[in-house]
């Protein structure tokens, strides 16, 4: 005999609820990266505008860290109040998420400037792979830090950085995949703002979270011991 579905357990209502969570999470990300949004809609993609674009990208750290917290809550409970959860995480850990973002942010800026410089000089192209590796390692480190901070809220910053650096190279293939997915977020915001700001941020951040969960089987007990 088929079990009668209630309003709350109806599959269509669940799908609607999940769509709401993803949409509101994306809108929260967009709200907290408003400087980047303003740069996208008001500035041309030109070398003269590198500085305002670079500064606006700083806001991605706290935003992505908070969105990963929403993804974790959704995975654990299969439901979450996205706006409240997002801004609670943003308020409590925003400064840490910003700190963890600095390696990725600085590595990307240094890599972009140096690639632009060495591409113009003789034999300079041989240095380009090194700077790409620098950017990828920096962003991968930031992503790992956000994830391990989420799973180890009481761990020290030193311990978070230590285990994150270890897994950047120990499981480089996961780090590389996460970096590629992460780069799609600002890229789509630049090329397709209607999707990049409204729909895709929470989807890509959710994928990053699920992928990062494969870094370590028990991230809540081993950070301080690694």
ABEGO torsion letter per residue (X at the ends): XBBBBBAAABAAAAAAAAAAAAAAAAAAAAAAAAAAAAAAAABBBBAAAAAAAAAAAAAAAAAAAAAAAAAAAAAAAGBBBAAAAAAAAAAAAAAAAAAAAAAAAAAAAAAAAAAAAAAABBGAAAAAAAAAAAAAAAAAAAAAAAAAAAABAABBAAAAAAAAAAAAAABAAAAAAAAAAAAAAAAAAAABAAAAAAAAAAAAAAAAAAAAAAABABAAAAAAAX
